Amino acid sequence: MTAMFDQELREQLARAREELAAARADGDADGVQAYEGRIAGLLRLAAQHGIVLAAGDEGDLSEA
C-alpha cells in the first residue's frame, strides 16, 4: 500500500504542476494561486509520510 500511496502522490504532484504551468500560460491568477496551494499541500503530505522526492520535485513553485 505504501508504494501505491507514493505513486499516487507523485502522479498528483505532476498533474498539479502541469495545471500550474497551464494556468500561468493562460494568465489565470486564481488558477496559479490554487495550484501553488495544491502543490504545497502535496509536498507537505510527502514530507509527513517520509516520501523522498527527487531533487527539483520539492523545489521552488515558480519553476513548476
Summary of the structure (lengths in Angstrom):
residues: 64
radius of gyration: 11.9
end to end distance: 27.8
largest distance: 38.5
contacts: 151
relative contact order: 0.17
helix: 75%
strand: 0%
